[in-house]
Amino acid sequence: MSYQLLIADDHPLFRDALMMALQQGDLSDSTIALASTLEETLTVLEQREDLDLLMLDLRMPGSDGFFGLIQVRKTFPDVPVVVISGSDDPAVIARTRTFGALGFIAKSAPTDVIRQSVLAILNGDEVWPEGVDATPEDDELLDIVRRLGELTDQQRRVLQHLQQGRLNKQIAYDLNISEATVKAHVTAIFRKLGVLNRTQAVILVNRLAMDSENT
């Protein structure tokens, strides 16, 4: 059977190796698209309504940690997502499940294991590492996700720029909008997140960042 797959990872060697691994066996007839940033990932998702599965790295340009997963799940709720990560931290795996992924695959897994895991998810199953407690956790984190879900796409983009410490005029230039529009977005972001200033907004979003360097 032919599937439509998307690999979103900014490491070319791993991305290419994964693509080669997936172009064998039962997945040999599949069409595989590639993305190396969150922005590219969202663009492909917008263009490919027939996508069967997104394989998402947790850390790539535009998404440090779970921000990208949360944005994908809100904007494209019907697209199945499996996280492929270098981390084996049980807390990372649990949060992955909390934020809507259908599985978690370690980058260190043998290629045949990765291929079988992808097939299992395509067949409607979930795939989680054996011996790891992937129980969804933390009502506080879920509340943060709920609040982030109230932001518009443009407000999320502005929030990411705030996270990077950029000034209003820099954000306006990058997003090709006026400073007045940026200020309006920032005000709306503070209100929806229940914070008073940029520092509080960044601290809140950083709760979704990865603690491990191996993601």
C-alpha positions as CSV (number, residue, x, y, z in Angstrom):
1,M,0.0,0.0,0.0
2,S,1.2,3.5,-0.8
3,Y,1.3,6.0,2.0
4,Q,2.0,9.8,2.1
5,L,4.7,10.5,4.8
6,L,6.5,13.5,6.1
7,I,9.8,13.5,7.9
8,A,10.5,16.7,9.9
9,D,14.0,16.7,11.2
10,D,16.9,19.2,10.7
11,H,19.7,16.6,10.7
12,P,20.3,15.7,7.0
13,L,22.1,12.5,7.7
14,F,19.4,11.1,10.0
15,R,16.6,12.4,7.8
16,D,18.1,10.7,4.7
17,A,18.8,7.5,6.5
18,L,15.3,7.4,7.8
19,M,13.9,8.0,4.4
20,M,15.9,5.1,3.0
21,A,14.8,2.8,5.8
22,L,11.2,3.6,5.1
23,Q,11.5,3.0,1.4
24,Q,11.7,-0.8,1.9
25,G,9.3,-3.6,2.6
26,D,5.6,-2.7,3.0
27,L,6.4,1.0,2.8
28,S,8.4,0.8,-0.4
29,D,5.7,2.4,-2.5
30,S,5.2,5.4,-0.1
31,T,5.8,9.0,-1.0
32,I,8.0,10.7,1.5
33,A,8.3,14.5,1.9
34,L,11.0,16.2,3.9
35,A,11.1,19.3,6.2
36,S,13.9,20.8,8.2
37,T,12.1,23.6,10.1
38,L,8.8,24.0,11.8
39,E,7.8,26.5,9.2
40,E,8.6,24.1,6.4
41,T,6.6,21.4,8.2
42,L,3.5,23.5,8.5
43,T,3.8,24.5,4.8
44,V,3.9,20.9,3.7
45,L,1.0,20.0,6.0
46,E,-1.0,22.8,4.4
47,Q,-0.2,21.6,0.9
48,R,-0.7,17.8,1.6
49,E,-4.2,17.2,2.8
50,D,-3.7,13.4,2.1
51,L,-0.8,13.0,4.5
52,D,-1.0,9.7,6.4
53,L,1.7,10.4,9.0
54,L,4.1,13.1,10.3
55,M,7.4,11.9,11.9
56,L,8.4,14.9,14.0
57,D,11.7,15.7,15.7
58,L,11.2,17.7,18.9
59,R,14.1,20.1,18.3
60,M,14.5,21.9,15.0
61,P,14.5,25.6,13.9
62,G,11.3,27.2,14.9
63,S,10.5,24.6,17.6
64,D,12.6,23.9,20.7
65,G,10.8,21.2,22.6
66,F,7.0,20.6,22.5
67,F,5.9,23.9,20.9
68,G,6.0,22.5,17.4
69,L,4.0,19.3,18.4
70,I,1.4,21.5,20.1
71,Q,1.1,23.8,17.1
72,V,0.8,20.9,14.7
73,R,-1.8,19.1,16.8
74,K,-3.9,22.3,17.0
75,T,-3.6,23.4,13.4
76,F,-3.8,19.9,11.8
77,P,-5.7,17.7,14.4
78,D,-6.5,15.0,11.8
79,V,-2.8,14.3,10.9
80,P,-1.3,11.4,12.9
81,V,2.0,12.3,14.5
82,V,4.8,10.1,15.8
83,V,7.7,11.8,17.6
84,I,11.2,10.6,16.6
85,S,13.7,11.7,19.2
86,G,17.2,11.2,20.6
87,S,15.9,11.4,24.1
88,D,14.9,8.4,26.3
89,D,13.7,10.5,29.2
90,P,10.4,9.1,30.5
91,A,9.2,12.6,31.2
92,V,9.8,13.6,27.6
93,I,7.9,10.5,26.4
94,A,5.0,11.2,28.8
95,R,4.7,14.8,27.6
96,T,4.8,13.6,24.0
97,R,1.8,11.5,24.7
98,T,0.1,14.3,26.7
99,F,0.5,16.7,23.8
100,G,-1.2,14.4,21.3
101,A,1.4,12.2,19.6
102,L,0.4,8.6,18.8
103,G,3.8,7.2,19.5
104,F,7.5,7.8,20.3
105,I,10.4,6.2,18.4
106,A,14.0,6.5,19.6
107,K,16.4,7.6,16.9
108,S,18.8,4.9,18.1
109,A,16.3,2.1,17.3
110,P,17.2,-0.3,14.6
111,T,15.8,0.6,11.2
112,D,13.5,-2.4,11.0
113,V,12.1,-1.5,14.4
114,I,11.5,2.1,13.2
115,R,9.8,0.7,10.1
116,Q,7.5,-1.7,12.0
117,S,6.6,1.1,14.5
118,V,5.6,3.4,11.6
119,L,3.5,0.6,10.1
120,A,1.8,0.0,13.4
121,I,0.8,3.6,13.7
122,L,-0.4,3.7,10.1
123,N,-2.6,0.7,10.9
124,G,-4.2,2.5,13.8
125,D,-2.1,1.5,16.8
126,E,0.0,3.5,19.2
127,V,3.7,2.8,19.8
128,W,5.4,3.6,23.1
129,P,8.8,2.3,24.4
130,E,8.5,-0.9,26.5
131,G,9.2,-0.5,30.2
132,V,8.7,3.3,30.1
133,D,5.8,4.9,31.9
134,A,4.2,7.1,29.2
135,T,1.2,8.0,31.3
136,P,0.0,11.5,30.4
137,E,1.0,13.9,33.1
138,D,0.7,17.2,34.8
139,D,-2.6,19.2,34.8
140,E,-0.6,22.4,34.9
141,L,1.1,21.6,31.6
142,L,-2.2,20.7,30.1
143,D,-3.5,24.1,31.1
144,I,-0.5,25.8,29.4
145,V,-1.4,23.8,26.3
146,R,-5.0,24.9,26.5
147,R,-4.0,28.6,26.8
148,L,-1.6,28.3,23.9
149,G,-4.4,26.7,21.9
150,E,-6.4,30.0,22.2
151,L,-3.7,31.9,20.3
152,T,-4.1,32.5,16.5
153,D,-1.3,31.3,14.2
154,Q,0.1,34.8,13.9
155,Q,0.0,35.2,17.7
156,R,2.0,32.0,18.1
157,R,4.6,33.3,15.6
158,V,4.9,36.5,17.6
159,L,5.2,34.5,20.8
160,Q,8.1,32.5,19.4
161,H,9.8,35.8,18.5
162,L,9.2,37.0,22.1
163,Q,10.8,33.8,23.3
164,Q,13.9,34.7,21.2
165,G,14.1,38.1,22.9
166,R,13.3,40.1,19.7
167,L,12.1,43.7,19.8
168,N,8.7,44.7,18.4
169,K,10.3,46.4,15.4
170,Q,12.4,43.3,14.7
171,I,9.2,41.1,14.9
172,A,7.4,43.6,12.6
173,Y,10.1,43.3,10.0
174,D,10.4,39.5,10.1
175,L,6.6,39.0,9.9
176,N,6.1,41.9,7.5
177,I,3.5,43.6,9.7
178,S,3.4,47.0,11.4
179,E,4.7,47.6,14.9
180,A,1.2,48.6,15.9
181,T,0.0,45.2,14.8
182,V,2.8,43.5,16.8
183,K,1.8,45.5,19.9
184,A,-1.8,44.4,19.4
185,H,-0.8,40.8,19.1
186,V,1.4,41.0,22.2
187,T,-1.4,42.5,24.2
188,A,-3.7,39.6,23.1
189,I,-1.0,37.1,23.9
190,F,-0.7,38.4,27.5
191,R,-4.4,38.3,28.0
192,K,-4.9,34.7,26.6
193,L,-1.9,33.4,28.5
194,G,-2.9,35.1,31.7
195,V,0.5,36.9,32.1
196,L,1.4,40.5,32.7
197,N,4.6,41.0,30.7
198,R,7.1,39.4,28.2
199,T,9.2,37.8,30.9
200,Q,6.2,35.9,32.3
201,A,5.1,34.8,28.8
202,V,8.6,33.5,28.0
203,I,8.8,31.6,31.4
204,L,5.4,30.0,30.6
205,V,6.4,28.9,27.1
206,N,9.8,27.7,28.3
207,R,7.9,25.1,30.4
208,L,7.5,23.3,27.1
209,A,11.2,23.4,26.2
210,M,13.3,20.3,26.2
211,D,15.7,19.7,29.2
212,S,17.8,17.2,27.3
213,E,20.5,18.1,24.8
214,N,19.9,14.8,23.0
215,T,16.5,15.5,21.4
